[in-house]
Amino acid sequence: MRRIVGAAFVSLDGVMQAPGGPEEDRSGGFELGGWTPAYSDEAQGESLAPLFAEPFDLLLGRRTYEIFAAHWPCQEDEIGAAFDRATKYVVTSSTGPLPWVNSHPVSDGIDGVRRLKESDGPELRVWGSSVLYKGLIAQGLLDRLVLITFPLILGKGKRLFGDSLPPQALKLVESKVSPKGVVIASYEPAGPVQLGSFVPDQPSEAELERRKRWAREG
């Protein structure tokens, strides 16, 4: 069985749209594309290097695939070469062509991803793909999530998490902070959310009254 490892550039308010440039993804009227380059530094690059280490296959949503296919084959660097060599699995309902070398459609959504995970092969790595992440997390298919969190608030745009995801706990397995304040943190699933309370066994009269008032107010 393969591991699925996802990585996402996110703002403090969870936006992951168009981190690399103004024209990367303007859908929804997004005008703040290109919010990561100002924070680039050597330390951040070193922390992310393992995510580009081979062997790996890529697992991408259709829109991210199109962004990558228009960019990476034209880049004469190690990342571009590694992405070119990798097999690209594209989760899509479209029957349109996938022109980037070594690209294959996954046409039956999250069920197809589950079968792909159960097959033999190298680690599957996810970049971008905001829609795909929701299915992976909801179905428990994501083995590790690397969040690269930038010290800014964007206010609008496509977000990594939504209200429809089931509650679950994560454990922090690794973290680093770059000199420019970018937090690179890796998380793995840790079962259900553990609930507790700091409230005494015998709440105060004021607390009991507050509960009644809020219950009436809905």
ABEGO torsion letter per residue (X at the ends): XBBBBBBBBBBAAGBABGAABAAABABGGBAABGAAAAABBAAAAAAAAAAABOBBBBBBBAAAAAAAAAAAAABBBAAAAAAAABBBBBBBABABBBABBGBBBBAAEAAAAAAAAABBEBBBBBBEGAAAAAAAAAAGABABBBBBBBBBBAGBEBBABBAABBBBBBBBABBBBBAAGBBBBBBBBAEBBBBBBABBABBBAAAAAAAAAAAAAX
